[in-house]
């Protein structure tokens, strides 16, 4: 489904389709800003390679954030005991 009257051709699931130019531009600029990937790589938001790259970047950024700032609670804490230990170690 598309919204807007200014449509452009792009890819969706590897197939050519028409989408709103404003929405496509917003998404690609936003993703380019956050993931620093070339605009051409962001054309098809359903592309497996793109999602793999985004996941890689997100995991790397999460690791950097954890090492610099810590995080509470965190998905790395799998049990209540681990959560309590982290809470005791921190000033939270």
N, C-alpha and C positions, 0 to 999 in steps of 0.2 A: 504494500500500500504506500502511496506517495502523498505528500502534502505540499502544497504550493503550486504555483502555475509555471514557474521557471524550472523546467526539468532538464537534466543532463543524462547522458548514457554512461553507465559504469557497470561494474561487475557485482553480482550477488550469487554466492555459491558457484562461482565460475561461469555463470551465464550473464550475458548482457541484459541490462534492465534500465529502466528510467527511474531516477530518484530526484528529489528536490535538490536543486543546486545549493541552496542555502544550508540545508542539513548536511549534505555531503561535505561542503566546504568547512562547516563548523566541526564536524567529526574529525576530518583529516587534520585540520589545524590543531585541534585539541590533542589528538593522539600524537601528532608530530611533536608538539610542545612537551608532552609528558614522557614519551618513549624515545624521542629523538631518532625516529626512523624516517627514511625518505618518503615523500608523499606518494610516490609510485607504489611503494610497498603497502600503503594503507588503502588502496583503491577498493579491494574486496574485503569487507569486515568479517566475512565468514571463512577466510582462507586459513587453513590449518597451520601453515608455516608462520603466518602473522601471529596467530594466537600462541604458538610455541615461543616465538621471539618475545612477545609481551609477557608471557609467564616467566621466561628466563630473566628478563629485566626486573620484573616485580619481585622475584625471589632474591635476586642480587641486592636490590634496594632494601628489602626487608632485612636481609642479613647485615648490611651496613648499618641500618638504623638500630637494630638490636645491639650491635657491638658498640655503638657510640652512646646510645641513650637508655638502653634497656627497655623493657616493655612489660606492663602489668595491667591486666592479665595478658597472657600470651598463649598462642596455640601450641607452643612447645611444652606447656605445662599440661600434662595428660591426666594427672590425678589431683585430688584435693590436697594430698600431702605435699606434692610439688608446688602447688599454689601457696600453701602456708609457709613453706621454706623460703620461697621467693619473697613473700610478704615480710618475713622476719629479717631477711637480708637487706631489704630496701627500707626507705624511710616513709613508705606509704602506710 
